[in-house]
Amino acid sequence: MRQDVKKIRNLLKQYDKLKRDLTAFNQVSSPSFDGVSSHSSRNGAESRLINHVDLSYQLKEVEDALNAIDDPQYQFILHDYIIEKRFNRNEACKKLSVSVSKFNYLKNEALLLFKNLYNLNL
């Protein structure tokens, strides 16, 4: 279970980077075809477009899983504490009015719920 929690946490930490990468890929130009056969089956623009679609899909999967969580404490932990890094652990405990051990328990539960909703095969 501990490995699962670490993998999920890392995925959520990468969520912000994923959003930035997707924004960068929105600058994709149209694929160019010169009519000349080449050994490569894709040109650079086509590869970027495929990567854009893949990033879009990953981002949507994460967002759908996050949006399916109704518990406001879990939402706070996943979004404000893990993804946005707005609070350190002590500040998050104060915000939720819980002890550190209770916070750690809630964090692990939130991460496992996200895992189940995201359908991670860990």
Secondary structure, 3 states (H helix, E strand, C coil): CHHHHHHHHHHHHHHHHHHHHHHHHCCCCCCCCCCCCCCCCCCHHHHHHHHHHHHHHHHHHHHHHHHCCCCHHHHHHHHHHHHCCCCCHHHHHHHHCCCHHHHHHHHHHHHHHHHHHHCCCC
